[in-house]
Amino acid sequence: MNSETAWKRFPKRAIHFDFHTMPGCEDLGRDFRGDEFVATLKKAHVEYINIFAKCNLGFCYYPTKVGTVYPGLKFDLMGEMIRACKAAGIRVAVYFNAGLSHEEALRHREWCSVNKEGQVYEFNKMDHWFRKMCFNSGYHDHFLAMVEEVLRQYPVDGLLFDSMNLSSCYGIECIEKMQSLGVDPEKEEDMIRFAHHSKLEMKQDIEKLAGRFRDDLFLYFLGVEACHQPTHMELEVLPQGGWGYEYLPTQIRYIRTLGKPYYTMTGRFQRSWGDLGGLRPEAALFYDCIHSVANAGTCCIGDHLPPRGVPEKRVFEMIGRVYGRIAELDPWTDKAKPVTEIAILAPWLRGDGVLRDKTEGILPGASRMLQELKYQYDVIDGKNDFSSYKLLFLPDKVQADSALLKKLEKYLSQGGKIVSSGESLTKECGFALDELNQAADLLGPEEFNHTFLHVKKELAEDLPDMGITVYEQGIAMVPKGKGHSFAELGRGYFNLGKWDHKHEYLYIPEKELCGHSGLIASESERVWHFSFPIARNYYKHAATAYKILLGNVLKRCLPEPLLKVKNLPSYGVATLTAQEKRTMIHLLCYVPEKRGAVMEIIEEPSVAVDVEIHFRLDGRRVKKAYLAPSGEPLPFSVADGYLNAILPKLIGYQMIVLEYE
Ligand SMILES: [Zn+2]
């Protein structure tokens, strides 16, 4: 499907019905009535659903001749669902688990993925991932035959493939294929790359097959990187189910830069998938949905259909209320695009998974700081045009190849600014970027494992006048030429954890400045570099000083940001979207509170009062400002190129609309 059609036909409100059914539900589908099913969906403002062709267990919910029909299923449940929904104008995609299929694995052990120990069943890991399929085995053709069977018989609108991200397989087909490609099974990184390659091959084969039947299908592959998705993105985020609250804001700001439509797929469960009796607080479900909308995305809610085929009434009442509120905003969200001026550059997002562990925590840390500071930013992988951004942030581990370096040099020469940190832009004997290399000398990795940051007066606003601990070290650097150091680093009396056969050194007071710099800017101040991985430090330790310092640097680089917000707490989110002649300011005020050992809960919205908004107009003249969907006017003034307004009370979420002449 071409991207214009995809945008036009992409749903605003979807439901993903999980339907993994253990054997033994002898009344499967017993109470399903097409008209009632459709009425439930319609009432909840649902336009599009995912239902099951084949579940993780490997059972099919249609009369398959290739796979295994769910034991005891007496009619074509999937077909009936498709028929009823299509007649009512609700579009239907069908789900296949590609990587897991226990029925196939039980009957064809030779189709299973083999782990490094030579096992095909990993009984020590009794979750549903304990048997995995191998895409290079006979399973490949079997699986495609099942997809073809569905495409031949059902007028589906899309196909959804789950569990594509399988771990490395040491089975004979994979080993022989690796050897023919010159891949060394002894090398961990080669194995990761080969698994990545096998996944993308499987995806391409499915795409080709689908293309032989239809060219207007939505195709999505869970576990495949966003940049390889052919038609759209379904961002799976269950904040209470293991994804946490950092994932959505970071990832949605990336996928929206890829030029394809996208929704977030959250879940209604208290815990995760499969928790049929778990229901999150309504405020939490609304928060995920509105967070997507505030980033110009649309919504999908994950549910699990009970075996008898009737959606849970209370679940759909809640979904109906949440989607009802979202639907009221349609006039201002249709075709709205995000508005940003900063980008976090993370080239590893396009990678083959080898860097995954090494980059953990960097993006969420970087994203959190910018979000808390209320900057308008995207996350990019480096393939897109940089010219629409005023500043790029290269957090902690951005290694630029020659093509990316050339792009960055050009970006700088056209007036762009770069803030980087840690190992970003370093090479063996200096910095990769010319302007940075002329401003700083790279001495190597930082030798002191516990340092203290002393920020110079010019950038010390709101920071305590003392050495602030840097927990995770990066590189050691000193200014050179006309480069200017904005922060000195102190060293401790000892390195943390030193062992002298009598004591482990745990209490580390600062001894003296060590001569290294924590922050250097080039003479033009177009390039700034933190010696330490500021993003990972913030992610792991959440010391507000790091964020405040980054904010002070950004204030100096971008003295007039698009949006300034006061009296919205640090956890509040402020984003911008735009339609022709309109800007929408989205304000979110919710706190995921840590409850007990692991859970983060949003039980109700938080309240903020007298929220001050300063929006840069860039020459536009505002005709009216109002709250949506109520239409209530919002008084404003204009001064120094900014629209200024005060929202007296914010309860959870508010959209503010500015309409231009
Ligand atoms: Zn294999």
Residues whose N, C-alpha, C, O or C-beta is under 5 A from the ligand:
A	BS01	ZN	C134 N136 C169 G171 C174
